[in-house]
Amino acid sequence: MYTVSDLFDLSHTLASAYLSRFTYPHEALPGIKDLIRELGEALPESEYERRGEHIWIARDAVVAPTAFIGEDVIIGHRTQVRHCAFIRGSALVGEGAVIGNSTELKNVIIFDSVEVPHYNYVGDSILGYHAHMGAGSITSNVKGDRTLVTLRDGSETLATGLKKMGAMLGDWAEIGCNSVLNPGTVIGRHAQVYPLTSVRGTVPANCIHKGGEIVEKR
């Protein structure tokens, strides 16, 4: 079962110290709102504009006038938040990221240089450094039967105790257009998911998920 250190280079997020407390990344999801409030209060006013009680946006970030920014949000340096983005709340977005048109974020940690640029839904998830989600790809964060999410890696299972959990994307993960990452999906570092794919369980690092078949990259 992939751990925090297996998936992420923690030097690329303001959540580094927080994430290092946990063995598995999903354990960090319940505390994201409190983390953002703690981090935000310590951000320098010369670099971050406070736009609400718990909203901090880097002064060199570009936020479209049609974007919605809810409470408990940090937007990092040089990040783009494009037209009609819907950042509902509890979103820590790193530096140099792209939050695209009609993309929705909720209870997430987005590392530096992540791109979710077109019609993406990312909820109750953590996206590692330079991860990219193709147009229309989403993280599904609630099971159809509303039961608690269980992680699966081959024959190994791990109960999360969470009703809502999306996906954990390792550094440099690449998700193809219009793919669905089902609740509890874990994508290893440098792994790739082909377009139009429904993913469950774990895709190992440096592998490709090709419509149900997983093969190692050459």
Buried (B, 14 or more C-beta within 10 A) or exposed (E): BBEBEBBBBBEBBBBEEBBEEBEBBBBBBEBBBEBBBEBBEEBEEEEBBEEEEBBBBBEEBBBEEEBEBBBBBBBBBBBBBBEBBBBBBBBBBBBBBBBBBBBBBBBBBBBBBBBBBBBBBBBBBBBBBBBBBBBBBBBBBBBEEEEBBBBBBEEEEBEBEBBBBBBBBBBBBBBBBBBBBBBBBBBBBBBBBBBBBBBBBBBBBBBBBEEEEBEEEE
